[in-house]
Amino acid sequence: MIVGVDVGGTFTDFVAVDEEGRVAAFKILSTPREPERAVVEGLSRLEFSEVLHASTIGTNALLGQVGLELPKVAYFTTRGFRDVLEIGRQNRPQLYDLFFQKPRQIVPRDLRFEVEERTLPDGTVEKQVDPAEVSTLAEKARAAGAVAAAVGFLHSYANPDNERRAAEVLRKYFEYVTASHEVAWEPREYERFSTAVVNAALMPVVGRYLAKLDSYVRSRGGRMYVMASSGGLVTVEEAARRPVQLVESGPAAGVVAAAELAKALGERRVVSFDMGGTTAKAGVVVDFEPSITTEYEVGGESHKGRIVKGSGYPVRFPFVDLAEVSAGGGTIIWRDAGGALRVGPLSAGADPGPACYGRGGAEPTVTDANLVLGRIPEALAGGAVKLDPRAAEKALAKLGDPVDVAASAVKLINLEMARAIRLVTVERGLDPSSFAIMAFGGAGPQHAAEVAEEMGISRVLIPPMPGVFTSLGMLMADFKFEARMAYPRDLAEGFRLLEQQLSIYKPDYYVRLADVRYKGQGWELTVPLGADVSPEAVKRAFEERHKATYGFTLDREVEVVTIRAFAVVKRAKPRLRDPPSEGAPDVGEREVYFDGWTKAAVYKRAQLPLGYRVKGPALIVEDNSTTVVPPRWEAAVGKYGVLEMRL
């Protein structure tokens, strides 16, 4: 049996598939202070040969979650560049706030050390690093309590020789060492240095966490692999060495699942829409491939789904391109000082959770609103969590009439999630009306149709087992290992060298990407490339992407800043099956609020045969999620049991 495990802010999801393709799924409440506890508890119920795991432990550690404190990190850099990490860029999250505070420094100034060395921009080593000097500085750092070290030298992307020598010395003093070229082989010293420091800080935290789980899995005779933010699986050793790539591993798995199902269905344009208990995430899949970005700020703020530049720690690593908003089932509903109703960004999480959970939560949440409006049953997670409608009404009544407050809150949260979809479509030069929304997560199918209407989208796809679809995504993922090179003089030779470096993984195929810009531009666009990497082909691909993103092209020379290659090792995927072609579902009825109270049919999804049509208003209920079919919408059961809703 192969098990996919996704640790979320509210629930930890498990999906298991056996050799005959039978799939089982369940949820248990997460244990935020000790995330591995919920994972072990769920795995203890199963027999398995492989465990595929996604976690946001890296992000949580950088955000200061209790029990995941970052260790002391020492930083070694070229003389004169000690304060680059603190100076950063002139990006101010709050432009007019005179009292704005930058993110706290991971490395305090007294643990930043300058080394006499110099590499020139063309890769020439003007002054070689002195191992004795590095040893002296390492002893000082260790005496000051540092347990991890990061090295970031100027122009190491052109020639990492000095960084390698320094890292060799530091590994005699520290168990955890990161050289910047090992995690971010590209120009821009601030972003590269920041990536190295974040990686070094996460190595002990993530390493210990993965070691505990890996030890448990091995003790049961299994193997464990980890989902990376790029949308592929990596080994535990690779994840522990470069934990910076796990920052968005959970959300990435959902987009991978959407891409694989889109490929099976022949859907070329899909918006992946994942709404869980804490957040909602949107990504796009075009021609069966998730969009990839290489820029991210971890541990920072977001505003309407946009990462606020300058509010977190820059990381340069391939990530599935996502917009994330504080909109989940546990998002708290409140009134501001002017009396206006607001939703989020605070969440009730798993502990204490929404008021209706009966675990001590007193604040009204989106789950409470959906319960009061009759849109969800009185039990979640296959009956593991019983819901109390009276507690939900009581919490909402503090803000006004419970039904009016609930209806308004649902509209507000739908607007917030529509903004996230707009970010990954309209603001990327894509027309949302040409996409279908694939909605999953425990709460996604409840809101998908109304969010689609807001975006002018007329089709919604609800996959099988939507409540645990992210975990299913891990079972659909392939292994994916990355290498990169800055300013290649010859593209064909550069890719050949990268692919030669990755050949140790014996990949089935390679994926090629390049960060390209017009000469004189400050930032690049990441462009997928095929076998043809001639200057003409690169320019053509770049200008197509530039035109789609910005609406224009320039009569200017194009330059390639960084190339990257992925080695992809294919894995066997779970076989999705069609539902039975015959059957007569039991049809219930209940009062549900849309623009007013109305009678809605209630179906059990497991009873719906292939081709069956459900006219709204209706609810389609299953163990880990509920699909809301509003008035004017119709749902049909299609291939693999996918529900296709049309307006």
VOROBA-549461 format. One line per field, with one value per residue (C-alpha): x, y, z. Coordinates in Angstrom, 2 decimals, always signed. Example, Ala and Ser with C-alpha at 12.3 -4.5 7.8 and 13.67 -1.06 7.14 Angstrom:
2
x: [+12.30/+13.67]
y: [-4.50/-1.06]
z: [+7.80/+7.14]
% end
This chain:
647
x: [+0.00/+1.25/+0.09/-0.03/+0.01/-0.70/-0.35/-2.70/-3.47/-6.71/-6.67/-3.99/-5.17/-4.36/-4.99/-3.88/-3.93/-3.22/-1.78/-5.23/-5.91/-8.40/-8.30/-9.04/-9.01/-9.50/-8.72/-7.63/-7.21/-3.70/-1.40/+0.27/+2.73/+3.98/+2.96/+4.60/+2.23/-0.82/+1.16/+2.27/-1.24/-2.73/+0.00/-0.43/-3.85/-2.37/-0.07/+2.21/+5.29/+5.75/+4.79/+4.68/+4.62/+3.88/+4.30/+4.52/+6.86/+9.47/+7.05/+5.72/+9.24/+10.01/+6.71/+7.76/+5.34/+5.74/+7.85/+9.59/+12.09/+14.92/+18.49/+21.36/+22.90/+26.33/+26.85/+30.15/+30.45/+32.90/+34.57/+32.44/+29.15/+28.31/+25.16/+23.65/+21.15/+19.94/+20.01/+18.10/+16.09/+14.19/+10.87/+8.68/+5.54/+3.91/+5.20/+3.97/+4.42/+7.22/+7.36/+7.57/+9.65/+11.61/+11.38/+13.61/+17.03/+17.62/+21.33/+22.14/+24.99/+27.46/+27.12/+27.92/+31.58/+33.60/+36.16/+39.07/+38.28/+37.17/+35.75/+35.17/+31.94/+33.59/+34.48/+38.15/+39.34/+41.25/+41.87/+41.55/+39.91/+42.28/+41.13/+42.95/+40.94/+37.67/+38.66/+39.32/+35.95/+34.16/+35.55/+34.23/+30.81/+30.63/+31.69/+28.81/+26.33/+25.81/+24.73/+24.35/+26.31/+25.63/+28.22/+27.47/+30.37/+30.20/+29.84/+29.86/+27.29/+30.13/+32.65/+31.79/+35.36/+35.89/+32.48/+33.27/+36.59/+34.98/+32.09/+34.60/+36.24/+32.93/+31.67/+34.41/+32.76/+29.01/+26.68/+24.46/+26.18/+24.73/+26.78/+24.70/+25.60/+24.12/+20.64/+20.58/+23.09/+22.13/+22.97/+21.55/+23.52/+20.76/+18.29/+21.03/+22.43/+18.91/+18.13/+21.33/+20.55/+16.93/+18.12/+20.75/+18.21/+15.71/+18.18/+18.11/+14.32/+13.25/+16.05/+14.96/+11.29/+11.95/+14.37/+11.67/+9.09/+11.58/+12.70/+9.09/+8.34/+11.51/+10.67/+7.45/+9.38/+8.50/+10.23/+9.38/+9.61/+8.82/+6.85/+8.88/+7.45/+8.33/+5.61/+7.81/+8.88/+12.41/+14.22/+14.34/+18.10/+17.59/+14.79/+16.95/+19.90/+17.81/+14.72/+14.10/+12.35/+9.64/+8.23/+5.07/+5.11/+1.49/-0.18/+2.07/+0.73/-2.81/-1.80/+0.07/-3.10/-5.13/-2.60/-2.64/-6.44/-6.65/-4.36/-6.56/-9.67/-8.08/-8.70/-5.97/-6.84/-7.69/-7.62/-6.61/-8.74/-7.94/-9.92/-9.13/-9.65/-7.17/-6.40/-7.48/-4.92/-5.24/-2.87/-3.15/-2.52/-1.97/-1.48/-1.37/+1.63/+1.50/+2.95/+6.35/+7.91/+11.37/+10.62/+9.09/+9.15/+8.70/+7.42/+6.11/+2.73/+0.25/-2.35/-5.34/-3.27/-0.17/+3.05/+4.03/+7.60/+9.97/+7.82/+9.56/+12.71/+13.42/+13.97/+15.11/+13.96/+11.41/+7.88/+4.50/+3.01/+0.26/-1.84/-2.89/-5.48/-6.62/-9.93/-10.80/-13.48/-11.86/-11.56/-13.04/-15.95/-15.87/-16.92/-14.45/-14.55/-17.00/-19.36/-18.63/-18.63/-15.17/-13.88/-10.27/-7.35/-7.34/-8.29/-9.60/-7.40/-7.69/-7.48/-9.95/-11.49/-14.90/-17.55/-19.59/-16.71/-17.50/-13.79/-13.91/-13.97/-16.23/-15.54/-17.86/-16.20/-17.01/-17.76/-20.27/-21.83/-22.19/-23.69/-26.30/-27.16/-27.80/-24.99/-23.06/-24.14/-23.76/-20.60/-17.22/-14.24/-16.39/-18.19/-15.00/-16.01/-19.62/-20.96/-23.25/-25.65/-26.74/-23.16/-22.69/-25.88/-24.86/-21.43/-22.89/-25.63/-22.94/-22.59/-26.28/-29.00/-27.20/-28.59/-27.93/-24.40/-23.72/-25.03/-22.99/-19.85/-20.09/-20.35/-17.32/-15.19/-16.16/-14.94/-11.65/-11.11/-12.06/-9.20/-6.76/-7.94/-7.67/-4.03/-3.02/-5.11/-5.78/-2.51/-0.56/-2.09/-4.65/-8.39/-10.24/-13.34/-11.30/-10.59/-12.55/-12.17/-11.07/-12.20/-11.06/-10.11/-12.67/-14.43/-13.62/-16.69/-18.99/-17.93/-16.63/-19.77/-20.33/-16.63/-16.80/-19.77/-17.80/-14.98/-17.17/-16.29/-19.10/-17.60/-16.49/-14.90/-15.08/-12.55/-13.06/-12.30/-12.00/-11.50/-8.21/-7.30/-3.94/-2.86/-4.06/-1.89/+1.22/+0.34/+0.15/+3.47/+6.75/+10.26/+11.72/+15.33/+16.66/+19.98/+20.76/+23.47/+23.90/+24.83/+25.59/+27.82/+26.39/+22.80/+23.02/+26.27/+24.85/+21.79/+23.98/+26.12/+23.07/+21.47/+24.75/+24.83/+21.25/+21.80/+22.63/+18.85/+18.31/+15.42/+12.74/+12.97/+14.23/+12.35/+14.19/+13.47/+15.28/+15.05/+15.09/+14.88/+15.43/+18.87/+18.50/+15.44/+15.70/+13.77/+13.26/+10.44/+10.75/+10.21/+9.79/+12.05/+12.05/+14.84/+15.49/+17.49/+18.78/+18.79/+15.85/+13.75/+14.51/+13.61/+10.37/+9.32/+10.28/+8.42/+5.27/+5.41/+6.26/+3.36/+0.91/+2.13/+2.64/+0.79/+3.79/+7.23/+10.36/+12.75/+15.68/+18.21/+17.24/+19.59/+19.40/+20.26/+19.79/+18.99/+17.57/+16.83/+14.58/+15.23/+11.83/+11.57/+8.08/+6.15/+3.19/-0.02/-3.21/-5.78/-8.90/-12.04/-15.42/-18.41/-21.04/-23.14/-26.40/-28.00/-30.79/-29.54/-31.57/-32.70/-33.21/-34.30/-33.38/-33.80/-30.76/-30.21/-29.09/-30.80/-33.51/-34.51/-35.34/-35.75/-32.66/-32.26/-29.56/-27.57/-24.83/-22.03/-21.10/-24.58/-24.47/-24.00/-22.06/-23.95/-26.38/-27.51/-28.31/-30.15/-29.59/-30.37/-28.82/-26.17/-23.94/-22.53/-19.49/-17.24/-14.74/-16.54/-19.90/-20.57/-23.07/-24.99/-26.66/-29.87/-29.34/-26.38/-26.43/-23.97/-23.28/-21.24/-18.48/-15.37/-13.60/-16.58/-15.65/-18.61/-18.89/-21.01/-22.25/-24.06]
y: [+0.00/+3.51/+6.35/+10.09/+12.34/+16.08/+18.08/+21.07/+23.81/+22.12/+18.50/+15.98/+14.01/+10.41/+8.65/+5.04/+2.94/-0.81/-3.03/-3.61/+0.13/+0.30/+3.69/+4.53/+8.01/+9.65/+12.83/+13.46/+16.78/+18.23/+18.66/+22.01/+22.00/+18.51/+17.95/+14.52/+13.22/+13.37/+11.78/+8.83/+8.44/+8.15/+5.86/+3.54/+2.61/+1.42/-1.20/+0.44/+0.04/+3.73/+7.02/+10.24/+13.31/+17.02/+19.51/+23.25/+22.77/+25.04/+27.95/+27.41/+27.49/+30.80/+32.21/+31.37/+28.54/+27.27/+24.10/+24.90/+27.56/+28.31/+27.54/+30.03/+30.41/+31.86/+33.54/+33.86/+36.30/+38.34/+41.23/+44.36/+42.50/+41.62/+43.74/+42.82/+40.56/+43.46/+46.17/+43.98/+45.79/+49.04/+47.22/+48.56/+46.55/+49.66/+52.54/+55.37/+53.70/+55.57/+52.88/+49.91/+47.04/+44.81/+41.03/+39.97/+38.91/+35.15/+35.87/+38.62/+40.96/+39.45/+36.08/+37.51/+37.08/+38.62/+36.54/+37.89/+36.45/+37.73/+36.20/+38.51/+38.57/+36.54/+33.75/+34.64/+34.00/+37.16/+36.12/+32.55/+31.85/+31.04/+27.88/+29.03/+32.28/+30.39/+28.01/+30.93/+32.51/+29.16/+28.71/+32.16/+31.30/+27.99/+29.65/+32.12/+29.22/+28.80/+25.30/+25.89/+27.91/+29.55/+30.74/+33.42/+34.82/+37.42/+36.06/+32.41/+31.75/+32.39/+30.25/+28.54/+27.40/+29.72/+28.81/+25.12/+25.55/+27.54/+25.07/+22.20/+23.85/+24.75/+21.16/+20.24/+22.57/+22.40/+19.55/+21.84/+23.92/+25.54/+27.21/+29.60/+27.90/+24.64/+26.14/+29.24/+29.14/+32.51/+36.24/+38.86/+38.49/+39.51/+36.87/+34.23/+34.95/+34.97/+31.57/+30.12/+31.47/+30.25/+26.81/+26.64/+27.73/+25.09/+22.20/+21.28/+21.80/+19.98/+17.43/+16.35/+16.25/+14.13/+11.89/+11.08/+10.23/+8.37/+6.31/+5.38/+4.50/+2.37/+0.62/-0.47/-1.73/+1.20/+4.01/+7.71/+10.41/+14.12/+16.48/+19.52/+22.96/+22.39/+19.74/+16.63/+14.07/+14.01/+11.66/+12.33/+12.96/+15.58/+17.25/+17.39/+18.81/+21.50/+22.00/+25.39/+23.45/+22.23/+25.67/+25.19/+21.41/+20.79/+23.32/+22.16/+18.61/+19.85/+21.51/+18.34/+16.32/+18.83/+18.59/+14.78/+14.59/+17.32/+15.19/+12.11/+14.14/+16.04/+19.41/+21.77/+24.79/+24.31/+26.54/+24.50/+25.78/+24.32/+25.57/+23.91/+24.80/+27.69/+29.04/+28.89/+28.40/+28.97/+27.85/+27.29/+24.26/+24.99/+22.10/+19.71/+21.47/+23.59/+27.10/+27.45/+30.54/+30.99/+33.97/+33.64/+35.34/+32.92/+33.93/+37.25/+38.88/+38.54/+41.06/+39.83/+36.83/+38.80/+38.28/+41.67/+42.28/+43.09/+41.51/+38.12/+36.25/+35.98/+32.47/+31.60/+28.09/+26.61/+26.78/+25.92/+29.37/+29.86/+32.66/+32.04/+33.91/+33.60/+32.01/+28.61/+26.89/+28.14/+31.78/+34.06/+36.43/+39.77/+43.42/+46.30/+49.56/+51.01/+48.06/+46.59/+42.81/+41.35/+37.84/+36.89/+36.93/+35.24/+31.56/+29.36/+26.53/+23.01/+24.05/+25.28/+25.36/+26.78/+27.27/+24.35/+21.91/+22.12/+22.31/+25.67/+27.97/+30.99/+33.00/+32.53/+31.10/+30.29/+26.67/+27.98/+30.13/+27.19/+25.04/+27.67/+28.10/+24.34/+23.84/+21.17/+18.14/+18.00/+15.86/+16.23/+13.99/+10.89/+11.49/+12.09/+15.70/+16.27/+19.78/+21.70/+24.04/+25.76/+26.70/+28.08/+30.17/+31.49/+32.59/+34.28/+35.98/+38.11/+39.94/+40.23/+37.99/+34.63/+33.89/+37.41/+37.40/+33.92/+34.78/+38.02/+36.25/+33.58/+36.29/+38.10/+34.97/+34.12/+37.56/+37.01/+33.66/+35.10/+37.60/+34.71/+33.19/+36.59/+36.80/+33.56/+34.17/+37.82/+39.09/+36.38/+37.35/+34.50/+34.75/+33.09/+32.40/+29.91/+27.81/+25.31/+25.44/+22.17/+22.58/+20.47/+20.67/+20.13/+23.43/+24.00/+22.24/+24.22/+27.55/+26.67/+27.40/+30.84/+31.72/+30.62/+32.92/+35.79/+35.11/+34.58/+30.87/+28.51/+25.06/+23.53/+20.09/+18.31/+15.45/+12.17/+12.43/+16.24/+16.57/+14.65/+15.40/+16.98/+13.70/+11.88/+14.33/+12.97/+9.48/+10.95/+12.83/+11.82/+12.22/+15.58/+16.67/+20.12/+21.65/+25.14/+27.31/+31.10/+32.97/+29.95/+30.91/+28.10/+27.04/+23.60/+22.83/+24.27/+22.02/+19.05/+19.63/+20.01/+16.86/+14.99/+16.11/+14.83/+11.56/+9.81/+9.68/+7.72/+9.96/+9.08/+12.58/+16.11/+19.41/+22.58/+26.10/+29.41/+32.77/+35.26/+39.06/+41.88/+43.40/+46.25/+44.81/+44.29/+41.00/+37.88/+35.64/+31.87/+30.28/+26.54/+25.31/+22.17/+20.40/+23.47/+25.94/+28.08/+31.86/+32.22/+29.61/+31.14/+34.64/+33.38/+31.57/+34.55/+37.10/+34.95/+34.85/+38.59/+39.51/+37.36/+38.78/+42.47/+43.00/+44.15/+43.19/+45.29/+45.56/+44.65/+41.87/+38.99/+37.46/+34.27/+34.81/+31.30/+27.90/+25.03/+21.41/+18.92/+15.20/+13.48/+9.85/+8.54/+6.59/+4.27/+6.24/+5.05/+3.88/+6.03/+4.10/+5.08/+4.69/+2.03/+2.91/+1.94/+2.74/+4.65/+7.04/+7.78/+11.40/+13.36/+16.95/+19.83/+23.59/+25.45/+29.21/+30.80/+34.16/+32.88/+29.56/+26.90/+23.13/+21.41/+17.76/+15.86/+13.05/+10.72/+10.95/+7.27/+6.33/+8.46/+6.35/+7.41/+10.04/+10.91/+14.57/+16.68/+19.98/+22.73/+23.63/+20.46/+19.11/+16.15/+14.74/+12.49/+11.66/+14.52/+17.23/+18.52/+19.85/+22.71/+22.94/+26.39/+27.26/+27.52/+25.11/+21.46/+18.68/+15.53/+12.47/+12.01/+9.95/+8.69/+9.93/+13.59/+15.90/+18.47/+21.48/+23.83/+27.12]
z: [+0.00/-0.88/+1.39/+0.66/+3.76/+3.69/+6.92/+6.79/+9.27/+10.38/+9.21/+8.31/+5.27/+4.37/+1.04/+0.58/-2.58/-2.65/-5.41/-6.91/-7.18/-4.30/-2.60/+1.03/+2.56/+5.95/+7.90/+11.47/+13.26/+12.92/+15.93/+15.13/+18.06/+17.13/+13.50/+13.31/+16.03/+13.75/+10.90/+13.05/+14.49/+10.99/+9.67/+12.66/+11.23/+7.92/+6.43/+3.84/+1.66/+0.75/+2.37/+0.29/+2.51/+2.12/+4.94/+5.60/+8.58/+6.95/+6.60/+10.12/+11.58/+9.85/+11.10/+14.67/+15.44/+19.00/+19.10/+15.80/+16.91/+14.46/+15.57/+15.74/+12.28/+11.43/+8.07/+6.17/+3.28/+1.20/+3.05/+2.70/+2.20/+5.80/+5.88/+2.50/+4.30/+6.43/+3.75/+1.27/-1.41/-1.19/-1.06/+1.73/+2.55/+4.05/+1.97/+4.22/+7.61/+9.39/+12.07/+9.72/+11.10/+8.75/+9.28/+12.15/+10.97/+10.94/+11.47/+14.03/+13.10/+15.57/+13.80/+10.35/+9.45/+6.61/+4.68/+2.63/-0.79/-4.18/-7.36/-10.33/-12.40/-15.18/-12.72/-12.28/-8.71/-7.81/-4.18/-3.05/+0.30/+3.18/+5.06/+8.23/+8.29/+7.83/+10.67/+13.04/+12.22/+12.55/+16.06/+17.02/+15.58/+17.40/+20.66/+20.19/+20.04/+16.29/+15.25/+11.49/+8.92/+5.57/+3.03/+0.45/-1.58/-4.31/-7.86/-6.76/-9.51/-12.01/-10.11/-6.80/-6.07/-3.07/-1.60/-1.93/-0.11/+2.71/+3.07/+3.27/+6.29/+7.95/+7.76/+10.23/+12.78/+11.95/+11.12/+9.01/+6.30/+3.15/+0.41/-1.71/-5.02/-3.67/-3.40/-5.66/-8.50/-9.96/-9.76/-7.34/-4.14/-1.72/-2.94/-3.23/+0.24/+1.73/+0.17/+1.65/+5.13/+5.05/+3.98/+6.72/+9.36/+8.26/+8.02/+11.74/+12.12/+8.96/+9.25/+12.74/+11.74/+8.64/+10.56/+13.14/+10.48/+8.30/+11.28/+12.07/+8.43/+8.17/+11.44/+9.73/+6.69/+4.40/+2.47/+2.61/-0.06/+0.20/-2.05/-3.17/-3.99/-7.65/-7.89/-7.80/-5.22/-3.77/-1.41/+2.34/+2.02/-0.71/+1.30/+4.44/+2.44/+0.71/+2.92/+1.32/-1.47/+0.94/+1.75/-0.37/-0.70/+0.38/-1.95/-4.82/-4.49/-5.11/-8.39/-9.46/-8.81/-10.86/-13.72/-13.76/-13.69/-16.37/-18.57/-18.05/-18.94/-21.85/-20.16/-21.46/-19.28/-15.63/-12.54/-9.51/-6.60/-3.18/-0.18/+3.12/+6.75/+6.90/+3.41/-0.23/-2.99/-6.74/-9.49/-13.23/-15.42/-19.11/-21.55/-18.57/-16.95/-13.75/-14.06/-12.34/-10.76/-9.21/-6.94/-3.51/-0.10/+2.75/+6.18/+4.86/+4.47/+1.65/+0.53/-1.46/-2.54/-3.53/-1.61/-0.19/-1.38/+1.45/+4.18/+4.30/+3.36/-0.40/-1.69/-5.21/-5.99/-8.42/-7.00/-8.47/-9.14/-6.54/-5.10/-1.51/+0.55/+4.15/+3.23/+4.66/+6.67/+9.89/+8.77/+11.45/+10.73/+12.60/+12.50/+12.27/+14.26/+11.71/+12.08/+8.64/+8.38/+7.67/+7.00/+7.89/+7.87/+11.31/+11.47/+14.26/+12.88/+14.29/+17.92/+19.07/+15.58/+14.54/+17.21/+15.83/+16.54/+20.25/+21.17/+22.93/+19.89/+20.43/+17.25/+14.25/+11.13/+7.51/+8.50/+11.06/+8.32/+5.90/+8.67/+9.59/+5.88/+5.62/+3.07/+4.95/+7.00/+10.77/+10.65/+8.89/+8.13/+7.73/+11.02/+13.04/+13.75/+14.88/+14.27/+16.62/+14.72/+17.95/+18.83/+15.29/+15.55/+18.95/+17.67/+14.57/+16.65/+18.34/+14.99/+14.10/+12.67/+12.23/+8.76/+7.39/+8.81/+7.42/+3.93/+3.80/+5.06/+2.35/-0.33/+1.11/+1.25/-2.34/-3.47/-1.66/-3.38/-6.78/-6.30/-5.90/-9.18/-10.87/-9.77/-11.50/-14.63/-15.53/-14.01/-15.85/-19.20/-19.22/-19.91/-16.99/-19.09/-21.17/-18.05/-16.00/-12.20/-10.60/-6.99/-4.06/-0.39/+2.33/+1.58/-2.13/-3.61/-1.27/-2.81/-6.30/-8.35/-6.82/-7.16/-10.82/-11.44/-9.93/-12.44/-15.49/-15.59/-16.60/-15.82/-12.51/-12.09/-8.74/-8.66/-6.83/-3.09/-3.20/+0.56/+0.38/-3.25/-2.30/-0.72/-3.82/-5.80/-4.12/-5.35/-8.86/-8.67/-10.31/-8.90/-9.94/-9.35/-10.32/-11.40/-12.74/-14.23/-14.52/-17.71/-19.93/-22.86/-25.00/-24.22/-25.81/-23.97/-20.73/-20.82/-21.75/-18.64/-16.38/-17.76/-17.37/-13.72/-13.24/-15.10/-11.78/-11.16/-14.43/-15.49/-18.02/-19.47/-18.79/-18.55/-19.62/-18.36/-18.80/-17.02/-19.91/-20.22/-22.64/-22.18/-19.72/-17.95/-14.19/-13.89/-15.95/-17.08/-16.69/-20.11/-20.83/-23.64/-25.76/-27.61/-29.78/-27.66/-30.53/-29.92/-32.34/-30.53/-27.12/-28.31/-29.85/-26.66/-24.48/-26.59/-26.59/-22.77/-22.54/-24.82/-22.83/-19.50/-20.29/-23.57/-25.62/-26.95/-27.54/-30.44/-28.22/-27.79/-25.50/-22.89/-20.83/-17.15/-15.74/-17.20/-15.17/-15.92/-14.14/-14.27/-14.13/-13.02/-13.69/-11.06/-11.40/-10.84/-9.09/-11.62/-11.48/-12.32/-13.69/-11.35/-12.16/-15.20/-13.49/-10.17/-8.51/-5.79/-2.68/-2.79/+0.41/+0.93/+3.19/+3.51/+2.16/+2.01/-1.27/-1.88/+0.41/+1.95/-0.61/-0.69/-2.08/-3.07/-1.16/-2.83/-1.65/-4.19/-3.86/-5.14/-8.32/-11.50/-14.59/-16.60/-13.78/-13.78/-10.74/-11.13/-8.60/-5.93/-4.55/-2.21/-3.11/+0.12/+0.70/+3.65/+3.41/+1.45/+0.23/-3.27/-3.40/-6.70/-6.65/-8.51/-12.31/-12.13/-13.18/-12.27/-14.28/-13.29/-15.87/-16.49/-13.32/-11.30/-11.82/-11.22/-13.98/-13.00/-15.71/-15.46]
% end
